Amino acid sequence: MKIFNTLIISAAFLLLGSNYSCAQNNLPSKDSLVRKWWKEAVVYQLYPRSFNDVDGDGIGDLKGIIAKLDYIKSLGVDAVWLNPIYGSPNDDNGYDVSDYRDIMKDFGTMADFDAMLKGMHARGIKLVMDLVVNHSSDEHEWFKKSRSSRNSPYREYYHWWNAEKGKPPYRYSLFDVNHDAWRYDSLTNAYYLHYFSRKQPDLNWENPKLRQEVYNIMKFWGDKGIDGFRLDAFQFAAKDTTFPAFPNGFEKNFTQYYGMQGNLHGYLQEMNRQVLSKYNVMSVAEGAGNTFEDAHNLVDADRNELNMAYAFEAVDIAKPDGYSVLHLKQIFTKWDSAFAAKGWLSIFLANHDQARLVTRFGNDSPEFRAVSSKMLTTFLMTMRGTPYYYNGDELGMTNAGFSKAEDYRDVQTLNEYQRQKNLGTDMQKYLQRMSFESRDNSRTPFQWNNRKNAGFSTGKPWIAVNPNYTTINVAAEEKDPNSALNYFRKVVKLRKDNLVLVYGKYTLLDGQNPDTYSYTRELDGKKLLVLLNFTSKAATTNTGVDFSKASVLLGNYPQSSTNGTLKPYEAVVYELK
């Protein structure tokens, strides 16, 4: 996928004004320089269903992860963020939890989990668990009891609207075929709320009994020795339970109405007091609210809530016809500015809810796939904040090229396909868009070697393997010193060896250049320069740097640029004297 740089008005940067003047002119404050392991960590996101299958059922499992712990260790990463592995009927690939204290049968047993955690810790790898408590599965015992009777003690664990009050005010559902978040249940003549699929009823965080249940679940895993929690969809957890009507069209910006509502901060502070402060764990919530103030309220140290913000603004700009590099720079610069003095950020461009990194933000053609993958890796590992890197992106894995509805497994994609079909949409155009956007692109089996099923499984994989596994795989890239995989290891080591890349001041250079992204990182008298070409043509960046006083630390070409003119997708990190 080629990048098309579309011009955005230069006023976009002018509007930032004082928003990033602190980052441009001042060193980070003492608050942002306080050393923490989770600030210095590189987090590797691992999608268990697609990583490695040992028992041959076509589904990745915990024993499969155990078998590959030495590989994960070889990457140099510090922590694994593991997508949900709890008991689940698997409507949304484990994000519909039916038992928070058990392991999904597809993945193995609790004994397998204990062995995996022990193996990770033995290798110096920390484990961050995905905590899914905005909603549960409709097959959870809580919900079964909740829907059994209006008088059930579990009734208030979920959000119900009795039908005699009429139809509840419209709420948008991300995954429902009709995008209707209220589902009628005849058993008690009432509607229940589900922001996601019909099998994912939202939990009622306004109920203190429910909150205590969640904190006890967190303590269960904390006592097992895990090292962190990532709170899925948590910015949506608090609701106004009077359910006022929202304006027509609110769903076009539903986060404004769903995110950071009610007493969410009070609940997080309560969670911190009862759980997070009692364990040496990192904490991050999916989403960062609607404003910088929202994000700071989530993560500033004196708030006693969470450790770091995880904002989606940059991830959402990649479209099938490309994106603006100017826009990308604007987003990352303003977020860095807003957190220059307080708080901490997550740095990422891909995860399990996005298509593949190199397809969306780089160039997945055979000519440029590897070099653009390396460029993106350089970017993610040289920005201020904690980098999150999704499994397979270190190989430069690409979108799968799915062309039929039958290729997909994702509930969101399939339900939206049915909805668009019902609306009479041009389904060929819809499938073309899904080929670029669908989450299933990042969920195809990990490509270990060129043998059957990419070495992922001896059985039929739960979702098809990307056909390019014969050339893009671990075994092939291990042998190639210039591979995307081996470059990833070098960049991780560079970050580890230079704390300036973790804590150092970030300063944007040549901000109006539509093709390149250039910046410095500076700390304690050490100054690094990063030059990145985001295009498939040569590009020059005007940084004002005297390159005779710059030494190359790392580049993604055998011979790095020494004059500011960059080859296609070139990335260079220099030390300035």
RAJO-V374277 format. One record per helix or strand of 2 or more residues. SS is the DSSP state (h for helix, s for strand). FROM is the first residue (numbers start at 1). TO is the last residue. If there is no record, write none. Layout:
BEGIN
<<SS,FROM,TO> <SS,FROM,TO>>
END
This chain:
BEGIN
<<h,11,19> <h,21,25> <h,30,33> <h,37,40> <s,43,46> <h,48,50> <h,62,67> <h,69,74> <s,79,82> <s,86,88> <s,97,103> <h,110,122> <s,126,131> <h,141,146> <h,155,157> <s,160,162> <h,163,165> <s,182,185> <s,190,193> <s,202,203> <h,208,224> <s,228,231> <h,234,236> <h,250,258> <h,264,274> <h,276,278> <s,282,285> <h,292,299> <h,301,303> <s,308,309> <h,315,317> <h,325,338> <s,345,347> <h,357,361> <h,369,381> <s,386,390> <h,393,395> <h,405,407> <h,411,422> <h,427,437> <h,439,442> <h,452,455> <h,467,470> <h,474,479> <h,484,497> <h,500,503> <s,505,509> <s,516,523> <s,526,533> <s,539,540> <h,547,549> <s,550,555> <s,565,566> <s,571,576>>
END
